[in-house]
Amino acid sequence: MAVMSEKIGKELVSILGLPPSSVTGITLRCESGRPAEVAVTLLLSANQAHEICEVVRRYELVDAQE
């Protein structure tokens, strides 16, 4: 019988010490010969979104050299 995402997701969120009210998804990738990867999707607070925008403002887009 398959395990539903909500059941294993809640356990993974707890194990990783993540805020359960903010996590919207977890992707675990295990491929032979490659490092394991975990991607977590979170809802941002207004403050977190502002902080990300402040970091992005430090950079500028420049045309690639041909």
mmCIF file of the N, C-alpha and C atoms, coordinates in Angstrom:
data_MODEL
# 
_entry.id   MODEL 
# 
loop_
_atom_site.group_PDB 
_atom_site.id 
_atom_site.type_symbol 
_atom_site.label_atom_id 
_atom_site.label_alt_id 
_atom_site.label_comp_id 
_atom_site.label_asym_id 
_atom_site.label_entity_id 
_atom_site.label_seq_id 
_atom_site.pdbx_PDB_ins_code 
_atom_site.Cartn_x 
_atom_site.Cartn_y 
_atom_site.Cartn_z 
_atom_site.occupancy 
_atom_site.B_iso_or_equiv 
_atom_site.pdbx_formal_charge 
_atom_site.auth_seq_id 
_atom_site.auth_comp_id 
_atom_site.auth_asym_id 
_atom_site.auth_atom_id 
_atom_site.pdbx_PDB_model_num 
ATOM 1   N N  . MET A 1 1  ? 0.843  -1.181 0.000   1.00 0.00 ? 1  MET A N  1 
ATOM 2   C CA . MET A 1 1  ? 0.000  0.000  0.000   1.00 0.00 ? 1  MET A CA 1 
ATOM 3   C C  . MET A 1 1  ? 0.889  1.245  0.000   1.00 0.00 ? 1  MET A C  1 
ATOM 4   N N  . ALA A 1 2  ? 0.542  2.218  -0.797  1.00 0.00 ? 2  ALA A N  1 
ATOM 5   C CA . ALA A 1 2  ? 1.323  3.451  -0.918  1.00 0.00 ? 2  ALA A CA 1 
ATOM 6   C C  . ALA A 1 2  ? 1.172  4.316  0.324   1.00 0.00 ? 2  ALA A C  1 
ATOM 7   N N  . VAL A 1 3  ? 2.238  5.036  0.631   1.00 0.00 ? 3  VAL A N  1 
ATOM 8   C CA . VAL A 1 3  ? 2.210  5.992  1.738   1.00 0.00 ? 3  VAL A CA 1 
ATOM 9   C C  . VAL A 1 3  ? 1.835  7.348  1.156   1.00 0.00 ? 3  VAL A C  1 
ATOM 10  N N  . MET A 1 4  ? 0.864  8.004  1.749   1.00 0.00 ? 4  MET A N  1 
ATOM 11  C CA . MET A 1 4  ? 0.422  9.306  1.262   1.00 0.00 ? 4  MET A CA 1 
ATOM 12  C C  . MET A 1 4  ? 1.449  10.387 1.624   1.00 0.00 ? 4  MET A C  1 
ATOM 13  N N  . SER A 1 5  ? 1.551  11.384 0.762   1.00 0.00 ? 5  SER A N  1 
ATOM 14  C CA . SER A 1 5  ? 2.534  12.456 0.932   1.00 0.00 ? 5  SER A CA 1 
ATOM 15  C C  . SER A 1 5  ? 2.421  13.161 2.268   1.00 0.00 ? 5  SER A C  1 
ATOM 16  N N  . GLU A 1 6  ? 1.189  13.403 2.719   1.00 0.00 ? 6  GLU A N  1 
ATOM 17  C CA . GLU A 1 6  ? 0.992  14.135 3.974   1.00 0.00 ? 6  GLU A CA 1 
ATOM 18  C C  . GLU A 1 6  ? 1.633  13.417 5.153   1.00 0.00 ? 6  GLU A C  1 
ATOM 19  N N  . LYS A 1 7  ? 1.517  12.086 5.159   1.00 0.00 ? 7  LYS A N  1 
ATOM 20  C CA . LYS A 1 7  ? 2.046  11.312 6.286   1.00 0.00 ? 7  LYS A CA 1 
ATOM 21  C C  . LYS A 1 7  ? 3.574  11.388 6.335   1.00 0.00 ? 7  LYS A C  1 
ATOM 22  N N  . ILE A 1 8  ? 4.232  11.061 5.236   1.00 0.00 ? 8  ILE A N  1 
ATOM 23  C CA . ILE A 1 8  ? 5.702  11.082 5.232   1.00 0.00 ? 8  ILE A CA 1 
ATOM 24  C C  . ILE A 1 8  ? 6.213  12.519 5.264   1.00 0.00 ? 8  ILE A C  1 
ATOM 25  N N  . GLY A 1 9  ? 5.461  13.444 4.654   1.00 0.00 ? 9  GLY A N  1 
ATOM 26  C CA . GLY A 1 9  ? 5.870  14.851 4.654   1.00 0.00 ? 9  GLY A CA 1 
ATOM 27  C C  . GLY A 1 9  ? 5.933  15.430 6.051   1.00 0.00 ? 9  GLY A C  1 
ATOM 28  N N  . LYS A 1 10 ? 4.923  15.157 6.855   1.00 0.00 ? 10 LYS A N  1 
ATOM 29  C CA . LYS A 1 10 ? 4.919  15.651 8.236   1.00 0.00 ? 10 LYS A CA 1 
ATOM 30  C C  . LYS A 1 10 ? 6.112  15.105 9.010   1.00 0.00 ? 10 LYS A C  1 
ATOM 31  N N  . GLU A 1 11 ? 6.431  13.841 8.783   1.00 0.00 ? 11 GLU A N  1 
ATOM 32  C CA . GLU A 1 11 ? 7.566  13.231 9.482   1.00 0.00 ? 11 GLU A CA 1 
ATOM 33  C C  . GLU A 1 11 ? 8.882  13.863 9.034   1.00 0.00 ? 11 GLU A C  1 
ATOM 34  N N  . LEU A 1 12 ? 9.050  14.075 7.730   1.00 0.00 ? 12 LEU A N  1 
ATOM 35  C CA . LEU A 1 12 ? 10.270 14.700 7.219   1.00 0.00 ? 12 LEU A CA 1 
ATOM 36  C C  . LEU A 1 12 ? 10.416 16.137 7.717   1.00 0.00 ? 12 LEU A C  1 
ATOM 37  N N  . VAL A 1 13 ? 9.331  16.878 7.740   1.00 0.00 ? 13 VAL A N  1 
ATOM 38  C CA . VAL A 1 13 ? 9.364  18.253 8.245   1.00 0.00 ? 13 VAL A CA 1 
ATOM 39  C C  . VAL A 1 13 ? 9.844  18.257 9.694   1.00 0.00 ? 13 VAL A C  1 
ATOM 40  N N  . SER A 1 14 ? 9.328  17.338 10.476  1.00 0.00 ? 14 SER A N  1 
ATOM 41  C CA . SER A 1 14 ? 9.725  17.240 11.879  1.00 0.00 ? 14 SER A CA 1 
ATOM 42  C C  . SER A 1 14 ? 11.195 16.865 12.011  1.00 0.00 ? 14 SER A C  1 
ATOM 43  N N  . ILE A 1 15 ? 11.632 15.863 11.262  1.00 0.00 ? 15 ILE A N  1 
ATOM 44  C CA . ILE A 1 15 ? 13.026 15.406 11.318  1.00 0.00 ? 15 ILE A CA 1 
ATOM 45  C C  . ILE A 1 15 ? 13.987 16.528 10.930  1.00 0.00 ? 15 ILE A C  1 
ATOM 46  N N  . LEU A 1 16 ? 13.614 17.303 9.903   1.00 0.00 ? 16 LEU A N  1 
ATOM 47  C CA . LEU A 1 16 ? 14.476 18.386 9.420   1.00 0.00 ? 16 LEU A CA 1 
ATOM 48  C C  . LEU A 1 16 ? 14.352 19.651 10.264  1.00 0.00 ? 16 LEU A C  1 
ATOM 49  N N  . GLY A 1 17 ? 13.416 19.670 11.211  1.00 0.00 ? 17 GLY A N  1 
ATOM 50  C CA . GLY A 1 17 ? 13.252 20.834 12.075  1.00 0.00 ? 17 GLY A CA 1 
ATOM 51  C C  . GLY A 1 17 ? 12.730 22.054 11.346  1.00 0.00 ? 17 GLY A C  1 
ATOM 52  N N  . LEU A 1 18 ? 11.891 21.833 10.333  1.00 0.00 ? 18 LEU A N  1 
ATOM 53  C CA . LEU A 1 18 ? 11.350 22.934 9.543   1.00 0.00 ? 18 LEU A CA 1 
ATOM 54  C C  . LEU A 1 18 ? 10.019 23.411 10.117  1.00 0.00 ? 18 LEU A C  1 
ATOM 55  N N  . PRO A 1 19 ? 9.634  24.661 9.824   1.00 0.00 ? 19 PRO A N  1 
ATOM 56  C CA . PRO A 1 19 ? 8.356  25.171 10.315  1.00 0.00 ? 19 PRO A CA 1 
ATOM 57  C C  . PRO A 1 19 ? 7.196  24.562 9.519   1.00 0.00 ? 19 PRO A C  1 
ATOM 58  N N  . PRO A 1 20 ? 6.379  23.711 10.135  1.00 0.00 ? 20 PRO A N  1 
ATOM 59  C CA . PRO A 1 20 ? 5.328  23.010 9.394   1.00 0.00 ? 20 PRO A CA 1 
ATOM 60  C C  . PRO A 1 20 ? 4.296  23.928 8.748   1.00 0.00 ? 20 PRO A C  1 
ATOM 61  N N  . SER A 1 21 ? 4.084  25.097 9.299   1.00 0.00 ? 21 SER A N  1 
ATOM 62  C CA . SER A 1 21 ? 3.087  26.002 8.719   1.00 0.00 ? 21 SER A CA 1 
ATOM 63  C C  . SER A 1 21 ? 3.585  26.677 7.444   1.00 0.00 ? 21 SER A C  1 
ATOM 64  N N  . SER A 1 22 ? 4.882  26.604 7.169   1.00 0.00 ? 22 SER A N  1 
ATOM 65  C CA . SER A 1 22 ? 5.450  27.270 5.997   1.00 0.00 ? 22 SER A CA 1 
ATOM 66  C C  . SER A 1 22 ? 5.821  26.322 4.866   1.00 0.00 ? 22 SER A C  1 
ATOM 67  N N  . VAL A 1 23 ? 6.027  25.036 5.173   1.00 0.00 ? 23 VAL A N  1 
ATOM 68  C CA . VAL A 1 23 ? 6.476  24.079 4.164   1.00 0.00 ? 23 VAL A CA 1 
ATOM 69  C C  . VAL A 1 23 ? 5.304  23.680 3.277   1.00 0.00 ? 23 VAL A C  1 
ATOM 70  N N  . THR A 1 24 ? 5.486  23.831 1.950   1.00 0.00 ? 24 THR A N  1 
ATOM 71  C CA . THR A 1 24 ? 4.448  23.430 1.000   1.00 0.00 ? 24 THR A CA 1 
ATOM 72  C C  . THR A 1 24 ? 4.853  22.223 0.178   1.00 0.00 ? 24 THR A C  1 
ATOM 73  N N  . GLY A 1 25 ? 6.134  21.867 0.226   1.00 0.00 ? 25 GLY A N  1 
ATOM 74  C CA . GLY A 1 25 ? 6.575  20.696 -0.526  1.00 0.00 ? 25 GLY A CA 1 
ATOM 75  C C  . GLY A 1 25 ? 8.000  20.304 -0.200  1.00 0.00 ? 25 GLY A C  1 
ATOM 76  N N  . ILE A 1 26 ? 8.281  19.007 -0.337  1.00 0.00 ? 26 ILE A N  1 
ATOM 77  C CA . ILE A 1 26 ? 9.629  18.471 -0.154  1.00 0.00 ? 26 ILE A CA 1 
ATOM 78  C C  . ILE A 1 26 ? 9.889  17.507 -1.306  1.00 0.00 ? 26 ILE A C  1 
ATOM 79  N N  . THR A 1 27 ? 11.031 17.673 -1.959  1.00 0.00 ? 27 THR A N  1 
ATOM 80  C CA . THR A 1 27 ? 11.444 16.754 -3.013  1.00 0.00 ? 27 THR A CA 1 
ATOM 81  C C  . THR A 1 27 ? 12.750 16.112 -2.587  1.00 0.00 ? 27 THR A C  1 
ATOM 82  N N  . LEU A 1 28 ? 12.778 14.794 -2.571  1.00 0.00 ? 28 LEU A N  1 
ATOM 83  C CA . LEU A 1 28 ? 13.981 14.030 -2.223  1.00 0.00 ? 28 LEU A CA 1 
ATOM 84  C C  . LEU A 1 28 ? 14.404 13.269 -3.462  1.00 0.00 ? 28 LEU A C  1 
ATOM 85  N N  . ARG A 1 29 ? 15.646 13.515 -3.923  1.00 0.00 ? 29 ARG A N  1 
ATOM 86  C CA . ARG A 1 29 ? 16.137 12.863 -5.135  1.00 0.00 ? 29 ARG A CA 1 
ATOM 87  C C  . ARG A 1 29 ? 17.347 12.011 -4.786  1.00 0.00 ? 29 ARG A C  1 
ATOM 88  N N  . CYS A 1 30 ? 17.256 10.732 -5.079  1.00 0.00 ? 30 CYS A N  1 
ATOM 89  C CA . CYS A 1 30 ? 18.368 9.798  -4.870  1.00 0.00 ? 30 CYS A CA 1 
ATOM 90  C C  . CYS A 1 30 ? 18.635 9.086  -6.189  1.00 0.00 ? 30 CYS A C  1 
ATOM 91  N N  . GLU A 1 31 ? 19.755 9.402  -6.825  1.00 0.00 ? 31 GLU A N  1 
ATOM 92  C CA . GLU A 1 31 ? 20.119 8.792  -8.089  1.00 0.00 ? 31 GLU A CA 1 
ATOM 93  C C  . GLU A 1 31 ? 21.449 8.088  -7.923  1.00 0.00 ? 31 GLU A C  1 
ATOM 94  N N  . SER A 1 32 ? 21.556 6.918  -8.512  1.00 0.00 ? 32 SER A N  1 
ATOM 95  C CA . SER A 1 32 ? 22.770 6.123  -8.404  1.00 0.00 ? 32 SER A CA 1 
ATOM 96  C C  . SER A 1 32 ? 23.988 6.928  -8.863  1.00 0.00 ? 32 SER A C  1 
ATOM 97  N N  . GLY A 1 33 ? 25.041 6.905  -8.048  1.00 0.00 ? 33 GLY A N  1 
ATOM 98  C CA . GLY A 1 33 ? 26.282 7.585  -8.390  1.00 0.00 ? 33 GLY A CA 1 
ATOM 99  C C  . GLY A 1 33 ? 26.256 9.094  -8.204  1.00 0.00 ? 33 GLY A C  1 
ATOM 100 N N  . ARG A 1 34 ? 25.173 9.627  -7.634  1.00 0.00 ? 34 ARG A N  1 
ATOM 101 C CA . ARG A 1 34 ? 25.055 11.071 -7.441  1.00 0.00 ? 34 ARG A CA 1 
ATOM 102 C C  . ARG A 1 34 ? 24.769 11.371 -5.980  1.00 0.00 ? 34 ARG A C  1 
ATOM 103 N N  . PRO A 1 35 ? 25.116 12.557 -5.518  1.00 0.00 ? 35 PRO A N  1 
ATOM 104 C CA . PRO A 1 35 ? 24.761 12.919 -4.143  1.00 0.00 ? 35 PRO A CA 1 
ATOM 105 C C  . PRO A 1 35 ? 23.237 13.026 -4.001  1.00 0.00 ? 35 PRO A C  1 
ATOM 106 N N  . ALA A 1 36 ? 22.728 12.688 -2.829  1.00 0.00 ? 36 ALA A N  1 
ATOM 107 C CA . ALA A 1 36 ? 21.301 12.851 -2.559  1.00 0.00 ? 36 ALA A CA 1 
ATOM 108 C C  . ALA A 1 36 ? 20.989 14.341 -2.464  1.00 0.00 ? 36 ALA A C  1 
ATOM 109 N N  . GLU A 1 37 ? 19.804 14.737 -2.917  1.00 0.00 ? 37 GLU A N  1 
ATOM 110 C CA . GLU A 1 37 ? 19.377 16.134 -2.884  1.00 0.00 ? 37 GLU A CA 1 
ATOM 111 C C  . GLU A 1 37 ? 18.025 16.236 -2.197  1.00 0.00 ? 37 GLU A C  1 
ATOM 112 N N  . VAL A 1 38 ? 17.859 17.270 -1.404  1.00 0.00 ? 38 VAL A N  1 
ATOM 113 C CA . VAL A 1 38 ? 16.572 17.580 -0.792  1.00 0.00 ? 38 VAL A CA 1 
ATOM 114 C C  . VAL A 1 38 ? 16.235 19.018 -1.142  1.00 0.00 ? 38 VAL A C  1 
ATOM 115 N N  . ALA A 1 39 ? 15.065 19.223 -1.754  1.00 0.00 ? 39 ALA A N  1 
ATOM 116 C CA . ALA A 1 39 ? 14.583 20.569 -2.069  1.00 0.00 ? 39 ALA A CA 1 
ATOM 117 C C  . ALA A 1 39 ? 13.326 20.816 -1.251  1.00 0.00 ? 39 ALA A C  1 
ATOM 118 N N  . VAL A 1 40 ? 13.288 21.939 -0.551  1.00 0.00 ? 40 VAL A N  1 
ATOM 119 C CA . VAL A 1 40 ? 12.150 22.280 0.293   1.00 0.00 ? 40 VAL A CA 1 
ATOM 120 C C  . VAL A 1 40 ? 11.522 23.559 -0.247  1.00 0.00 ? 40 VAL A C  1 
ATOM 121 N N  . THR A 1 41 ? 10.201 23.541 -0.431  1.00 0.00 ? 41 THR A N  1 
ATOM 122 C CA . THR A 1 41 ? 9.468  24.719 -0.861  1.00 0.00 ? 41 THR A CA 1 
ATOM 123 C C  . THR A 1 41 ? 8.754  25.302 0.352   1.00 0.00 ? 41 THR A C  1 
ATOM 124 N N  . LEU A 1 42 ? 9.006  26.595 0.590   1.00 0.00 ? 42 LEU A N  1 
ATOM 125 C CA . LEU A 1 42 ? 8.444  27.276 1.756   1.00 0.00 ? 42 LEU A CA 1 
ATOM 126 C C  . LEU A 1 42 ? 7.651  28.502 1.326   1.00 0.00 ? 42 LEU A C  1 
ATOM 127 N N  . LEU A 1 43 ? 6.663  28.851 2.121   1.00 0.00 ? 43 LEU A N  1 
ATOM 128 C CA . LEU A 1 43 ? 5.990  30.132 1.958   1.00 0.00 ? 43 LEU A CA 1 
ATOM 129 C C  . LEU A 1 43 ? 6.840  31.182 2.653   1.00 0.00 ? 43 LEU A C  1 
ATOM 130 N N  . LEU A 1 44 ? 7.041  32.310 1.997   1.00 0.00 ? 44 LEU A N  1 
ATOM 131 C CA . LEU A 1 44 ? 7.852  33.376 2.581   1.00 0.00 ? 44 LEU A CA 1 
ATOM 132 C C  . LEU A 1 44 ? 6.992  34.339 3.383   1.00 0.00 ? 44 LEU A C  1 
ATOM 133 N N  . SER A 1 45 ? 7.544  34.823 4.458   1.00 0.00 ? 45 SER A N  1 
ATOM 134 C CA . SER A 1 45 ? 6.905  35.922 5.179   1.00 0.00 ? 45 SER A CA 1 
ATOM 135 C C  . SER A 1 45 ? 7.249  37.205 4.429   1.00 0.00 ? 45 SER A C  1 
ATOM 136 N N  . ALA A 1 46 ? 6.561  38.276 4.736   1.00 0.00 ? 46 ALA A N  1 
ATOM 137 C CA . ALA A 1 46 ? 6.846  39.560 4.095   1.00 0.00 ? 46 ALA A CA 1 
ATOM 138 C C  . ALA A 1 46 ? 8.286  39.988 4.368   1.00 0.00 ? 46 ALA A C  1 
ATOM 139 N N  . ASN A 1 47 ? 8.775  39.753 5.577   1.00 0.00 ? 47 ASN A N  1 
ATOM 140 C CA . ASN A 1 47 ? 10.139 40.123 5.930   1.00 0.00 ? 47 ASN A CA 1 
ATOM 141 C C  . ASN A 1 47 ? 11.157 39.299 5.129   1.00 0.00 ? 47 ASN A C  1 
ATOM 142 N N  . GLN A 1 48 ? 10.919 38.000 4.990   1.00 0.00 ? 48 GLN A N  1 
ATOM 143 C CA . GLN A 1 48 ? 11.836 37.152 4.214   1.00 0.00 ? 48 GLN A CA 1 
ATOM 144 C C  . GLN A 1 48 ? 11.857 37.584 2.751   1.00 0.00 ? 48 GLN A C  1 
ATOM 145 N N  . ALA A 1 49 ? 10.693 37.899 2.194   1.00 0.00 ? 49 ALA A N  1 
ATOM 146 C CA . ALA A 1 49 ? 10.628 38.356 0.805   1.00 0.00 ? 49 ALA A CA 1 
ATOM 147 C C  . ALA A 1 49 ? 11.400 39.663 0.641   1.00 0.00 ? 49 ALA A C  1 
ATOM 148 N N  . HIS A 1 50 ? 11.264 40.560 1.591   1.00 0.00 ? 50 HIS A N  1 
ATOM 149 C CA . HIS A 1 50 ? 11.993 41.833 1.555   1.00 0.00 ? 50 HIS A CA 1 
ATOM 150 C C  . HIS A 1 50 ? 13.506 41.586 1.603   1.00 0.00 ? 50 HIS A C  1 
ATOM 151 N N  . GLU A 1 51 ? 13.939 40.682 2.466   1.00 0.00 ? 51 GLU A N  1 
ATOM 152 C CA . GLU A 1 51 ? 15.372 40.382 2.573   1.00 0.00 ? 51 GLU A CA 1 
ATOM 153 C C  . GLU A 1 51 ? 15.923 39.808 1.272   1.00 0.00 ? 51 GLU A C  1 
ATOM 154 N N  . ILE A 1 52 ? 15.160 38.941 0.618   1.00 0.00 ? 52 ILE A N  1 
ATOM 155 C CA . ILE A 1 52 ? 15.603 38.372 -0.667  1.00 0.00 ? 52 ILE A CA 1 
ATOM 156 C C  . ILE A 1 52 ? 15.722 39.475 -1.706  1.00 0.00 ? 52 ILE A C  1 
ATOM 157 N N  . CYS A 1 53 ? 14.747 40.372 -1.746  1.00 0.00 ? 53 CYS A N  1 
ATOM 158 C CA . CYS A 1 53 ? 14.798 41.482 -2.701  1.00 0.00 ? 53 CYS A CA 1 
ATOM 159 C C  . CYS A 1 53 ? 16.009 42.368 -2.451  1.00 0.00 ? 53 CYS A C  1 
ATOM 160 N N  . GLU A 1 54 ? 16.354 42.591 -1.198  1.00 0.00 ? 54 GLU A N  1 
ATOM 161 C CA . GLU A 1 54 ? 17.529 43.400 -0.873  1.00 0.00 ? 54 GLU A CA 1 
ATOM 162 C C  . GLU A 1 54 ? 18.809 42.739 -1.392  1.00 0.00 ? 54 GLU A C  1 
ATOM 163 N N  . VAL A 1 55 ? 18.910 41.438 -1.303  1.00 0.00 ? 55 VAL A N  1 
ATOM 164 C CA . VAL A 1 55 ? 20.088 40.720 -1.816  1.00 0.00 ? 55 VAL A CA 1 
ATOM 165 C C  . VAL A 1 55 ? 20.144 40.833 -3.337  1.00 0.00 ? 55 VAL A C  1 
ATOM 166 N N  . VAL A 1 56 ? 19.007 40.637 -4.019  1.00 0.00 ? 56 VAL A N  1 
ATOM 167 C CA . VAL A 1 56 ? 18.969 40.688 -5.483  1.00 0.00 ? 56 VAL A CA 1 
ATOM 168 C C  . VAL A 1 56 ? 19.328 42.084 -5.980  1.00 0.00 ? 56 VAL A C  1 
ATOM 169 N N  . ARG A 1 57 ? 18.960 43.126 -5.246  1.00 0.00 ? 57 ARG A N  1 
ATOM 170 C CA . ARG A 1 57 ? 19.265 44.514 -5.646  1.00 0.00 ? 57 ARG A CA 1 
ATOM 171 C C  . ARG A 1 57 ? 20.776 44.780 -5.715  1.00 0.00 ? 57 ARG A C  1 
ATOM 172 N N  . ARG A 1 58 ? 21.569 43.970 -5.066  1.00 0.00 ? 58 ARG A N  1 
ATOM 173 C CA . ARG A 1 58 ? 23.031 44.173 -5.057  1.00 0.00 ? 58 ARG A CA 1 
ATOM 174 C C  . ARG A 1 58 ? 23.662 43.818 -6.416  1.00 0.00 ? 58 ARG A C  1 
ATOM 175 N N  . TYR A 1 59 ? 22.927 43.136 -7.276  1.00 0.00 ? 59 TYR A N  1 
ATOM 176 C CA . TYR A 1 59 ? 23.465 42.637 -8.538  1.00 0.00 ? 59 TYR A CA 1 
ATOM 177 C C  . TYR A 1 59 ? 22.801 43.343 -9.703  1.00 0.00 ? 59 TYR A C  1 
ATOM 178 N N  . GLU A 1 60 ? 23.435 43.259 -10.848 1.00 0.00 ? 60 GLU A N  1 
ATOM 179 C CA . GLU A 1 60 ? 22.833 43.804 -12.063 1.00 0.00 ? 60 GLU A CA 1 
ATOM 180 C C  . GLU A 1 60 ? 23.011 42.799 -13.194 1.00 0.00 ? 60 GLU A C  1 
ATOM 181 N N  . LEU A 1 61 ? 22.058 42.809 -14.117 1.00 0.00 ? 61 LEU A N  1 
ATOM 182 C CA . LEU A 1 61 ? 22.145 41.930 -15.278 1.00 0.00 ? 61 LEU A CA 1 
ATOM 183 C C  . LEU A 1 61 ? 23.071 42.544 -16.315 1.00 0.00 ? 61 LEU A C  1 
ATOM 184 N N  . VAL A 1 62 ? 23.942 41.738 -16.871 1.00 0.00 ? 62 VAL A N  1 
ATOM 185 C CA . VAL A 1 62 ? 24.894 42.198 -17.868 1.00 0.00 ? 62 VAL A CA 1 
ATOM 186 C C  . VAL A 1 62 ? 24.830 41.230 -19.048 1.00 0.00 ? 62 VAL A C  1 
ATOM 187 N N  . ASP A 1 63 ? 24.859 41.760 -20.270 1.00 0.00 ? 63 ASP A N  1 
ATOM 188 C CA . ASP A 1 63 ? 24.861 40.908 -21.458 1.00 0.00 ? 63 ASP A CA 1 
ATOM 189 C C  . ASP A 1 63 ? 26.047 39.974 -21.418 1.00 0.00 ? 63 ASP A C  1 
ATOM 190 N N  . ALA A 1 64 ? 25.819 38.731 -21.822 1.00 0.00 ? 64 ALA A N  1 
ATOM 191 C CA . ALA A 1 64 ? 26.875 37.733 -21.873 1.00 0.00 ? 64 ALA A CA 1 
ATOM 192 C C  . ALA A 1 64 ? 27.875 38.102 -22.972 1.00 0.00 ? 64 ALA A C  1 
ATOM 193 N N  . GLN A 1 65 ? 29.149 37.828 -22.741 1.00 0.00 ? 65 GLN A N  1 
ATOM 194 C CA . GLN A 1 65 ? 30.186 38.065 -23.759 1.00 0.00 ? 65 GLN A CA 1 
ATOM 195 C C  . GLN A 1 65 ? 30.112 36.945 -24.790 1.00 0.00 ? 65 GLN A C  1 
ATOM 196 N N  . GLU A 1 66 ? 30.188 37.323 -26.052 1.00 0.00 ? 66 GLU A N  1 
ATOM 197 C CA . GLU A 1 66 ? 30.133 36.321 -27.128 1.00 0.00 ? 66 GLU A CA 1 
ATOM 198 C C  . GLU A 1 66 ? 31.508 35.813 -27.470 1.00 0.00 ? 66 GLU A C  1 
# 
